[in-house]
Amino acid sequence: MITRTLRLYNLLLDSLFYLVTVSILILILRSFFNKEFLKWILITYYYIYYLTFELTFGQTIGKMITKTKVVSSNDTRISFSKILLRTLLRLIPIDFISYLISPNGIHDNLSNTKLIKL
């Protein structure tokens, strides 16, 4: 069963991976771009990270470590449109707060996806 704690571990691990890779990107790109453009790149990278990993593997780095995977609500492989919708729904500012009410976030419920333990 997927618990709120497991979801929190996924978030923390993905955030750590994001922080490390963003730090490297900033070091590499800061001499080529102005601060405003760098902000846009870094924010976009966050969503590209989730979209790319979940589309390619059904998992982000955090989910790989915790041995969980994103699937459709009927336990089938997730489609591109559902992954795209799931990623865009992460833009909802209260998405992370929804875990206080349910183990599934707003981005899971509205995209008809869920997390399973492998």
Secondary structure, 3 states (H helix, E strand, C coil): CCCHHHHHHHHHHHHHHHHHHHHHHHHHHCCCCCHHHHHHHHHHHHHHHHHHHHHHCCCCHHHHHHCEEEEECCCCCCCHHHHHHHHHHCCCCCCHHHHHCCCCCHHHHHHCEEEEEC
